[in-house]
Amino acid sequence: MPYSIDRPLAGALALLVSSLGNPAHAAGVPTLQEVAVTARQHELIGVADSASEGTVTAAQLRNRPLLRPAEALETVPGMIVTQHSGDGKANQYFLRGFNLDHGSDFATHVMGMPVNMASHAHGQGYMDLNFLMPELVQGIAYRKGVYAAEDGDFATTGSARIDYRRRLEHPFAQVGLGQNGYRRLLAAGSQALGSDGDGRQLLVATELMGYDGPWAQPENLQRRNLLLRLSDGSARHGYAITAMRYSAHWTATEHVPERAIRSGEIGRYGALSPRDGGRTRRNSLSAEWARLGDGDATRASAYVIDYGLNLYSAPSGYISGLQGDQHEQADSRLVWGGEARHSWQPVAALRDTEFSAGARLRQDRIGRVGLFTTEGRARTGTVREDRITETALAAYVEARTQWLPWLRSTAALRRDEIAADVTALGGQYNLGNGGSVRGGQTSPRLGLVFGPFNLAGSTEFYANWGHGFHSNDARGATSHTNPADGSPIGRVPLIARARGAELGVRAAPLPGWNTSLSVWQMALASELVFVGDEGITEPRGASRRHGVEWSNYITPMDGLILDADLALSKARFTHPADGGGDHVPNAVPLTASVGIGADRGGPWYGGLRLRYLGAYALEESGAHKSSPFWTANLRLGYRPDRRIEFSLDVLNLFDRQASDIEYWGGACTRSEALQGSCNGGIDGRLVHPLEPRSLRASLRIGF
């Protein structure tokens, strides 16, 4: 489908240029000294390429109370992390008017390894961050939009790169206990290797975690995590080799019809299906290497990941009868790949330009990916089962030029190629759905930076434009038959194209106060979604989004951090479906957060965070909307000795009764099935309650 940007940037850009004052200082061309994930916000002026990119430090994460590991991504302004099922399953994410589901339009890397899974059993771009150990995170570098040369598949709304520490100040053991059966043990330490002081470090960490939750059906979450990391030097000049092993199993309480709670058929934290849940694993080996020379910089990485998931769920309840609608989504794969980038400054005549070239290779060898009907986790039938080999190759070139003391540019061209082979292994109506498919895209990107100027402190202005994409499930691109009933379906393209533009400003109006404002728009060629519950790709048409984001980072004194962000967006289908509206379901139009973290080196420390999630349309007409809500989390800590720490987290501090997520769709309860009133499903509001107020205490002992 055609797509376009409906408001050109020329007029706004002309106004922006006409308002420029005197330059504060020449920024230079900074990328050889790349922005590390440890950079502070005030260091981004003169370095950043857009108003919506940034970094998150370990200090910002340290005093942030987290219900789930993936909530570390809520440090990205405007990002919301929720859950509509058990905590062993990937979270649900919202950003820039996108319901990212489990990660389809936001690309995340951890220590150079991609987290998003292509052609996944449950959902395209499935991004499970439950293996993350927040205490080991060194920092997060994030970008929004489609403007960075390094970002390819799944980076429609942006990307995040999470890096772990290479060494710890001292080894420690941490024990956590809390309500609803919460227990956690984390032990970590690093050791210098060799006697010549060459900087080599071995970091070891292990985590054991269990949780039942407030659910009437205990979650019985069991999570195990192990990390070994050998490193030398830094992320800019050195190497790291990392081995990780993660596994989890759990019993889930899925989202349920709200009417079932209101009628008393189940309690607020009740479940429709007694045996939902699953098990998963993620084992990986990765290597990173970087060299910083006098006039050039090189970095490379490689990885291999062994991944598996067996997910049992019945989100529709009992539409098919009293045996229930439970199904299993199974995924087993080996992912391998790597990337390399080289940056250099050429001859003296071009001393104000830095060139970069990079390449990336990834292959997903999916031995089996399938959808099965089940009862009590026992398979009763095969809807579809396939084997997929999917290979993605990308290359890009980039030029960064300092034209004037107050003007620099970034121009990039990226080419992505994806090829997939699908072999149908099972399913009565699926056996003819295999085949081969290819897709590719050339993505130009351009960024202009004006400044820094002395305008209410050091100030920079940004203009960005670019193309991007997310891939679609390979099965949707090769299937012509509905695997559930044999009816004909249309094949979909392997790539859904996107185009975005952004204007922004970043300033430091007062000492310790850094603020950024961006106005953005995005056009997506198709909202195609692979529906794992049905084994098909559902076309939803082209869409357009635009919005405004305002982010603030304030350090009035050492050891005190305040942050606040506000994000507004509007998402609409370009061509509404017949008889329907143009609202994109579950696209959140308003989010806001405010937080404070304090640790001045004394015995007391802590943090408080407030988060607001605005009402969003549940279906295309916009007649049914979710309920807006705000929630707060609190951390209080006491350090009687530099090696002993006590902390108390109060999650959902004010015990708000709201829904973590709401949907609109068809479902049936058991009593409705018994009464014979299902009639193929009853449309209504589906909810997954926000967890009630809970307390978690932790003791850390350093050695």
Residue pairs with C-beta under 8 A, 6 or more apart in sequence:
1 525
1 526
1 541
1 542
1 574
1 575
2 525
2 542
3 497
3 498
3 499
3 523
3 524
3 525
3 542
3 544
3 574
4 499
4 523
5 499
5 500
5 501
5 521
5 523
6 521
6 544
7 521
7 546
9 463
9 465
9 501
9 503
12 503
12 519
13 448
13 463
13 503
16 450
16 461
16 463
16 503
17 450
20 406
20 450
20 451
20 453
20 461
21 453
21 454
21 455
22 453
22 454
23 405
23 406
23 451
23 452
23 453
23 454
24 451
24 452
24 453
24 454
24 458
24 459
25 46
25 405
25 452
26 402
26 405
26 406
27 46
27 47
27 402
27 405
27 408
27 449
27 451
27 452
28 46
28 402
29 345
29 352
29 353
29 354
29 400
29 401
29 402
29 408
30 46
30 47
31 297
31 343
31 354
31 356
31 400
32 292
32 295
32 296
32 297
32 343
32 345
32 354
33 236
33 292
34 236
34 297
35 43
35 44
35 47
35 48
35 55
35 141
36 55
36 139
36 141
36 235
36 236
37 55
37 56
37 57
37 138
37 139
37 140
37 141
37 161
37 162
37 163
37 235
38 55
38 57
38 58
38 138
38 139
39 47
39 55
39 57
39 139
40 55
40 57
41 54
41 55
41 514
41 553
42 508
42 514
42 553
44 53
44 54
44 55
44 506
44 514
45 451
45 452
45 458
45 459
45 460
45 506
45 507
45 508
45 514
46 452
46 458
46 460
48 54
48 449
48 460
48 462
48 506
49 147
49 148
49 410
49 447
49 449
49 462
49 464
50 143
50 144
50 145
50 147
50 447
50 462
50 464
50 502
50 504
50 518
51 462
51 502
51 503
51 504
51 505
51 506
51 516
51 517
51 518
52 77
52 143
52 144
52 145
52 158
52 502
52 504
52 516
52 518
52 520
52 549
53 141
53 142
53 143
53 144
53 148
54 76
54 77
54 141
54 142
54 516
54 551
55 139
55 140
55 141
55 142
56 75
56 76
56 139
56 140
56 141
56 142
57 139
58 137
58 138
58 139
58 165
59 561
59 597
59 599
60 75
60 561
60 563
60 597
61 72
61 75
61 134
61 137
62 597
62 599
63 597
63 598
63 599
63 605
63 606
63 607
63 635
63 637
64 71
64 72
64 75
64 595
64 597
64 607
64 609
64 635
65 607
65 609
65 633
65 634
65 635
65 649
65 650
65 651
66 72
66 134
66 633
67 633
67 651
67 691
68 81
68 83
68 87
68 91
68 130
69 129
69 130
69 131
69 132
69 133
69 134
70 81
70 90
70 91
70 93
70 129
70 130
70 132
71 81
71 91
72 129
72 132
72 134
72 137
72 140
72 162
73 79
73 81
73 93
73 108
73 129
73 140
73 160
74 80
74 81
74 593
74 611
75 140
76 95
76 140
76 142
76 144
76 158
76 160
77 549
77 551
77 565
77 567
77 593
78 95
78 96
78 549
78 551
78 565
78 567
78 591
79 93
79 94
79 95
80 93
80 94
80 95
80 588
80 591
80 611
80 613
81 91
81 92
81 93
82 91
82 92
82 93
82 94
82 660
82 661
83 89
83 91
83 92
83 660
83 661
83 688
84 92
84 254
84 255
84 660
84 661
84 663
84 688
85 252
85 253
85 254
85 255
85 276
85 313
85 688
86 219
86 221
86 250
86 251
86 252
86 253
86 276
86 277
86 278
87 130
87 211
87 213
87 219
87 221
87 250
88 130
88 221
88 223
88 248
88 249
88 250
88 252
88 277
88 278
88 279
88 280
89 122
89 128
89 250
89 252
89 278
89 311
90 102
90 103
90 122
90 126
90 127
90 128
90 129
90 130
91 102
91 127
91 129
92 99
92 100
92 101
92 102
92 661
93 100
93 101
93 102
93 103
93 106
93 127
94 100
94 586
94 588
94 591
94 613
95 105
95 106
95 144
95 157
95 158
96 144
96 157
96 158
96 520
96 522
96 545
96 547
96 549
96 567
96 569
97 522
97 545
97 546
97 547
97 569
97 570
97 571
97 584
97 587
97 588
97 589
98 105
98 106
98 156
98 157
98 545
98 571
98 587
99 584
99 585
99 586
99 587
99 588
100 106
100 125
100 157
101 123
101 125
101 529
102 122
102 123
102 125
102 126
102 127
102 128
103 115
103 116
103 123
103 125
103 126
103 127
103 154
104 116
104 123
104 124
104 125
104 154
104 470
104 529
105 125
105 154
105 155
105 156
105 157
105 470
106 116
106 125
106 127
106 154
106 155
106 156
106 157
106 158
106 159
106 160
107 114
107 116
107 151
107 152
107 153
107 154
107 155
107 158
107 159
107 160
108 114
108 115
108 116
108 127
108 129
108 159
108 160
108 161
108 162
109 115
109 159
109 160
109 161
109 162
110 129
110 132
110 162
110 163
110 164
111 162
111 163
111 164
111 240
111 242
111 286
111 288
112 286
112 288
112 301
112 303
112 339
113 284
113 286
113 301
113 303
113 305
114 335
114 337
114 362
115 127
115 128
115 129
116 125
116 126
116 127
116 153
116 154
117 125
117 126
117 127
117 128
117 307
117 331
117 333
117 335
117 364
118 124
118 125
118 153
118 364
118 390
118 392
118 471
118 473
118 474
119 364
119 366
119 369
119 388
119 390
119 420
119 473
119 474
119 475
119 530
120 126
120 309
120 331
120 369
120 473
120 532
121 309
121 311
121 329
121 330
121 331
121 369
121 370
121 371
121 532
122 309
122 311
122 329
122 331
122 532
123 529
123 530
123 532
124 470
124 471
124 472
124 473
124 529
124 530
125 154
125 470
128 280
128 282
128 309
130 223
130 246
130 248
130 280
131 225
131 244
131 246
131 282
132 162
133 164
133 186
133 188
133 205
133 207
133 225
133 227
135 174
135 186
135 188
136 164
136 165
136 188
136 203
136 205
136 227
137 162
137 163
137 164
137 165
138 163
138 164
138 165
138 166
139 162
139 163
140 160
140 161
140 162
140 163
141 160
141 161
141 163
142 158
142 159
142 160
142 161
143 151
143 155
143 158
143 159
143 160
144 157
144 158
144 502
144 518
144 520
144 549
145 157
145 158
145 464
145 466
145 468
145 500
145 502
145 520
145 522
146 155
146 156
146 443
146 445
146 466
146 467
146 468
146 498
146 499
146 500
146 522
147 445
147 446
147 447
147 464
147 465
147 466
147 500
147 502
148 155
148 159
148 412
148 445
149 356
149 358
149 396
149 397
149 398
149 412
149 413
149 414
149 445
150 159
150 341
150 358
150 396
151 158
151 159
151 468
152 360
152 392
152 394
152 414
152 416
152 443
152 468
152 469
153 392
153 416
153 418
153 469
153 470
153 471
154 470
154 471
155 468
155 470
156 468
156 469
156 470
156 498
156 500
156 522
156 524
157 522
163 235
164 203
164 227
164 229
164 242
165 190
165 203
166 190
166 201
166 203
166 229
166 231
166 234
166 240
167 190
167 192
167 201
167 203
167 231
168 188
168 189
168 190
168 203
169 702
170 189
170 643
170 702
170 703
171 187
171 188
171 189
171 190
171 702
171 703
172 187
172 188
172 189
172 643
172 700
172 701
172 702
172 703
173 185
173 186
173 187
173 700
173 701
173 703
174 184
174 185
174 186
174 187
174 698
174 699
174 700
174 701
175 184
175 185
175 698
175 699
176 182
176 183
176 184
176 185
176 186
176 696
176 697
176 698
176 699
177 183
177 184
177 696
177 697
177 698
178 649
178 694
178 695
178 696
178 697
179 694
179 695
179 696
180 211
180 212
180 213
180 214
180 691
180 694
181 210
181 211
181 212
181 213
181 218
182 210
182 211
182 212
182 694
182 696
183 209
183 210
183 211
184 207
184 208
184 209
184 210
184 698
185 207
185 208
185 209
186 205
186 206
186 207
187 205
187 206
188 203
188 204
188 205
188 206
189 203
189 204
189 205
189 703
190 201
190 202
190 203
190 204
191 201
191 202
191 204
192 199
192 200
192 201
193 200
193 201
193 202
193 230
194 200
198 232
199 232
199 233
199 238
200 230
200 231
200 232
201 229
201 230
201 231
201 232
202 228
202 229
202 230
203 227
203 228
203 229
203 230
203 231
204 227
204 228
204 229
205 225
205 226
205 227
206 225
206 226
206 227
207 223
207 224
207 225
207 226
208 223
208 224
208 225
209 221
209 222
209 223
209 224
209 225
210 220
210 221
210 222
210 223
211 219
211 221
212 218
212 219
212 220
212 221
213 219
213 221
213 253
213 269
213 691
214 269
214 691
214 692
214 694
215 253
215 269
215 270
215 271
216 253
216 266
216 267
216 269
216 270
216 271
217 251
217 253
217 270
217 271
217 274
218 251
219 250
219 251
219 252
219 253
219 277
220 249
220 250
220 251
220 277
221 248
221 249
221 250
221 251
222 248
222 249
222 250
223 246
223 247
223 248
224 245
224 246
224 247
224 248
225 244
225 245
225 246
226 244
226 245
226 246
227 242
227 243
227 244
227 245
228 242
228 243
228 244
229 240
229 241
229 242
229 243
230 240
230 241
230 242
231 238
231 239
231 240
231 241
232 238
232 239
232 240
233 239
233 290
234 290
235 288
235 290
236 290
236 292
236 297
237 290
237 291
237 292
238 289
238 290
239 287
239 288
239 289
239 290
240 287
240 288
241 285
241 286
241 287
241 288
242 284
242 285
242 286
242 287
242 288
243 284
243 285
244 282
244 283
244 284
244 285
244 286
245 283
246 281
246 282
246 283
247 279
247 280
247 281
247 282
248 279
248 280
248 281
249 277
249 278
249 279
249 280
250 277
250 278
250 279
251 275
251 276
251 277
252 271
252 276
252 277
252 278
252 312
252 313
253 269
253 270
253 271
253 276
253 688
254 271
254 272
254 273
254 276
254 313
254 314
254 315
254 688
255 315
255 661
255 663
255 686
255 687
255 688
256 266
256 270
256 271
256 272
256 317
256 667
256 686
256 687
256 688
257 272
257 317
257 667
257 668
257 669
257 682
257 684
257 685
257 686
257 687
258 684
258 685
258 686
258 687
259 669
259 684
259 685
260 266
260 270
260 272
260 669
261 267
261 268
261 270
261 687
265 669
265 670
265 671
266 272
266 669
268 657
268 689
269 689
272 314
272 317
272 318
272 324
272 667
272 669
272 670
273 313
273 314
273 317
273 324
273 325
273 326
274 376
275 312
275 326
275 376
275 377
276 312
276 313
276 314
276 326
277 312
278 309
278 310
278 311
278 312
278 313
279 309
279 310
280 307
280 308
280 309
280 310
280 311
281 306
281 307
281 308
281 309
282 305
282 306
282 307
283 305
283 306
283 307
284 303
284 304
284 305
284 306
285 303
285 304
286 301
286 302
286 303
286 304
287 301
287 302
287 303
288 299
288 300
288 301
289 299
289 300
289 301
290 297
290 298
290 299
290 300
291 297
291 298
291 299
295 344
295 345
296 342
296 343
296 344
296 345
297 342
297 343
297 344
298 340
298 341
298 342
298 343
299 340
299 341
300 338
300 339
300 340
300 341
301 338
301 339
301 340
302 336
302 337
302 338
303 335
303 336
303 337
303 338
304 334
304 335
304 336
305 334
305 335
305 336
306 334
307 331
307 332
307 333
307 334
307 335
308 331
308 332
308 333
309 329
309 330
309 331
309 332
310 328
310 329
310 330
311 328
311 329
311 330
312 326
312 327
312 328
312 374
312 377
313 326
313 327
313 329
313 533
314 324
314 325
314 326
314 327
315 325
315 533
315 665
315 667
315 686
316 325
316 533
316 665
316 666
316 667
316 668
316 681
317 324
317 325
317 667
317 668
317 669
317 670
317 673
318 324
318 325
318 668
318 669
318 670
318 672
318 673
318 678
319 325
319 666
319 667
319 668
319 673
319 678
319 680
319 681
321 673
322 670
322 673
322 674
323 375
324 375
326 373
326 374
326 375
326 376
326 377
327 371
327 372
327 373
327 374
327 383
327 533
328 370
328 371
328 372
328 373
328 374
328 377
328 379
329 370
329 371
329 532
329 533
330 368
330 369
330 370
330 371
330 372
331 366
331 368
331 369
332 366
332 367
332 368
332 369
333 364
333 365
333 366
333 367
333 369
334 364
334 365
334 367
335 362
335 363
335 364
335 365
336 362
336 363
336 365
337 360
337 361
337 362
337 363
337 392
338 360
338 361
339 358
339 359
339 360
339 361
340 358
340 359
341 356
341 357
341 358
342 356
342 357
342 358
343 354
343 355
343 356
344 354
344 355
344 356
345 351
345 353
345 354
345 355
346 353
346 355
352 401
352 402
352 403
353 399
353 400
353 401
353 402
354 399
354 400
354 401
355 397
355 398
355 399
356 396
356 397
356 398
356 399
356 400
357 395
357 396
357 397
357 398
358 395
358 396
358 398
359 393
359 394
359 395
359 396
360 392
360 393
360 394
360 395
361 391
361 392
361 393
361 394
362 391
362 392
363 389
363 390
363 391
363 392
364 388
364 389
364 390
364 391
365 389
366 386
366 387
366 388
366 389
366 390
367 387
368 385
368 386
368 387
368 425
369 385
369 386
369 387
369 388
369 475
370 382
370 383
370 384
370 385
370 386
370 425
370 426
370 427
371 382
371 383
371 384
371 385
371 483
371 532
371 533
371 534
371 535
372 379
372 380
372 381
372 382
372 383
372 385
373 379
373 380
373 381
373 382
373 383
374 380
382 426
382 427
382 428
382 430
383 427
383 430
383 483
383 484
383 535
384 424
384 426
384 427
384 430
384 433
384 475
384 483
384 535
385 424
385 425
385 426
385 427
385 430
386 422
386 423
386 424
386 425
386 430
386 433
386 434
386 475
387 422
387 423
387 425
388 420
388 421
388 422
388 423
388 474
388 475
389 420
389 421
390 418
390 419
390 420
390 421
390 474
391 418
391 419
391 420
392 416
392 417
392 418
392 471
393 416
393 417
393 418
394 414
394 415
394 416
394 417
395 414
395 415
396 412
396 413
396 414
396 415
397 412
397 413
398 410
398 411
398 412
398 413
399 410
399 411
399 412
400 408
400 409
400 410
401 408
401 409
401 411
402 408
403 409
406 450
406 451
406 452
406 453
407 448
407 449
407 450
408 448
408 449
409 446
409 447
409 448
409 449
410 445
410 446
410 447
410 449
411 445
411 446
411 447
412 444
412 445
412 446
412 466
413 442
413 443
413 444
413 445
414 442
414 443
414 444
414 445
415 440
415 441
415 442
415 443
416 440
416 441
416 443
416 469
416 495
417 438
417 439
417 440
418 438
418 439
418 440
418 471
418 494
418 495
419 436
419 437
419 438
420 436
420 437
420 438
420 474
420 477
420 478
420 494
421 435
421 436
422 433
422 434
422 435
422 436
422 437
422 474
422 475
422 478
423 434
424 430
424 431
424 432
424 433
424 434
427 483
427 535
428 486
429 481
429 482
429 483
429 484
429 485
429 486
430 479
430 481
430 483
430 535
432 480
432 481
433 475
433 478
433 479
433 480
433 481
433 483
434 478
435 478
436 478
437 474
437 477
437 478
437 494
438 494
439 471
439 477
439 493
439 494
439 495
440 495
441 467
441 469
441 495
441 497
442 467
443 466
443 467
443 468
443 469
444 466
444 467
445 464
445 465
445 466
445 467
446 464
446 465
446 466
447 462
447 463
447 464
447 465
448 462
448 463
448 464
449 460
449 461
449 462
450 460
450 461
450 462
451 458
451 459
451 460
451 461
452 458
452 459
452 460
453 459
453 460
455 507
456 507
456 509
457 507
457 508
457 509
457 510
458 507
458 508
459 505
459 506
459 507
459 508
460 505
460 506
460 507
461 503
461 504
461 505
462 502
462 503
462 504
462 505
462 506
462 518
463 502
463 503
464 500
464 501
464 502
464 503
464 504
465 500
465 501
465 502
466 499
466 500
466 501
467 497
467 498
467 499
468 497
468 498
468 499
468 500
469 495
469 496
469 497
469 498
470 495
470 496
470 498
471 494
471 495
471 496
472 492
472 493
472 494
472 495
472 496
472 528
472 530
472 537
473 530
473 537
474 494
475 530
475 535
475 537
476 491
476 492
476 528
476 530
476 536
476 537
477 491
477 492
477 493
477 494
477 537
478 491
479 489
479 491
479 536
479 537
480 488
480 489
480 490
480 491
481 487
481 488
481 489
482 488
482 489
482 536
483 535
483 536
484 534
484 535
484 536
489 536
489 537
490 539
492 526
492 528
492 537
492 539
493 526
493 528
496 524
496 525
496 526
496 527
496 528
497 524
497 525
498 522
498 523
498 524
498 525
499 522
499 523
500 520
500 521
500 522
500 523
501 520
501 521
502 518
502 519
502 520
502 521
503 518
503 519
503 520
504 516
504 517
504 518
504 519
505 516
505 517
505 518
506 514
506 515
506 516
507 514
507 515
507 516
508 514
508 515
509 515
512 554
512 555
512 556
512 557
513 552
513 553
513 554
514 552
514 553
514 554
515 550
515 551
515 552
515 553
516 549
516 550
516 551
517 548
517 549
517 550
517 551
518 548
518 549
519 546
519 547
519 548
520 546
520 547
520 548
520 549
521 544
521 545
521 546
521 547
522 544
522 545
522 546
523 542
523 543
523 544
523 545
523 574
524 542
524 543
524 544
524 545
525 542
526 539
526 540
526 541
526 542
527 539
527 540
527 541
527 542
527 543
527 573
527 584
528 537
528 538
528 539
528 540
529 537
529 538
529 540
530 536
530 537
530 538
531 537
531 538
540 573
540 577
541 573
541 574
541 575
541 576
541 577
542 573
542 574
542 575
543 571
543 572
543 573
543 574
543 584
544 571
544 572
544 574
545 569
545 570
545 571
545 572
545 584
545 587
546 569
546 570
547 567
547 568
547 569
547 570
548 567
548 568
548 569
549 565
549 566
549 567
549 568
550 565
550 566
550 567
551 563
551 564
551 565
552 562
552 563
552 564
552 565
553 561
553 562
553 563
554 561
554 562
554 563
554 564
555 561
555 562
556 562
557 600
558 600
559 598
559 599
559 600
559 601
560 596
560 597
560 598
560 600
561 595
561 596
561 597
561 598
562 594
562 595
562 596
563 593
563 594
563 595
563 596
564 592
564 593
564 594
564 595
565 592
565 593
566 591
566 592
567 590
567 591
567 592
568 589
568 590
569 587
569 588
569 589
569 590
570 589
571 583
571 584
571 587
571 589
572 582
572 583
572 584
573 582
573 583
573 584
573 620
576 582
576 620
577 620
580 620
580 621
581 617
581 619
581 620
581 621
581 622
581 623
582 620
583 617
583 619
583 620
583 621
583 622
584 617
584 620
585 616
585 617
585 618
585 619
585 620
585 663
585 664
586 616
586 617
586 618
586 663
587 616
587 617
588 613
588 614
588 616
589 614
589 615
589 616
590 612
590 614
590 615
590 628
591 611
591 612
591 613
591 614
592 611
592 612
593 609
593 610
593 611
593 612
594 609
594 610
595 607
595 608
595 609
595 610
596 607
596 608
596 609
597 606
597 607
598 605
598 606
598 607
599 605
599 606
599 637
602 639
603 638
603 639
603 640
604 636
604 637
604 638
604 639
605 637
605 638
605 639
606 634
606 635
606 636
606 637
607 634
607 635
608 632
608 633
608 634
608 635
609 632
609 633
609 634
610 630
610 631
610 632
611 630
611 631
611 632
612 628
612 629
612 630
613 628
613 629
613 630
614 628
615 625
615 626
615 627
615 628
616 625
616 626
617 624
617 625
618 624
618 625
618 626
618 662
618 663
618 664
618 685
619 664
624 664
624 685
626 659
626 662
627 658
627 659
627 662
629 656
629 658
629 659
629 690
630 656
631 652
631 653
631 654
631 656
631 658
631 690
632 652
632 653
632 654
633 649
633 650
633 651
633 652
633 653
634 649
634 650
634 653
635 647
635 648
635 649
635 650
636 647
636 648
636 650
637 645
637 646
637 647
637 648
638 645
638 646
638 647
639 645
639 646
640 646
642 702
643 701
643 702
643 703
644 699
644 700
644 701
644 702
645 698
645 699
645 700
646 697
646 698
646 699
647 697
647 698
647 700
648 695
648 696
648 697
648 698
649 695
649 696
649 697
649 698
650 693
650 694
650 695
651 691
651 693
651 694
651 695
651 696
652 690
652 691
652 692
652 693
652 694
653 693
654 693
655 692
655 693
656 690
657 689
657 690
657 692
658 689
658 690
659 687
659 688
659 689
659 690
660 688
660 689
660 690
660 691
661 687
661 688
662 685
662 686
662 687
662 688
663 685
663 686
663 687
664 683
664 684
664 685
664 686
665 681
665 683
665 684
665 686
666 680
666 681
666 682
666 683
666 684
667 681
667 682
667 684
667 686
668 678
668 681
668 682
672 678
672 682
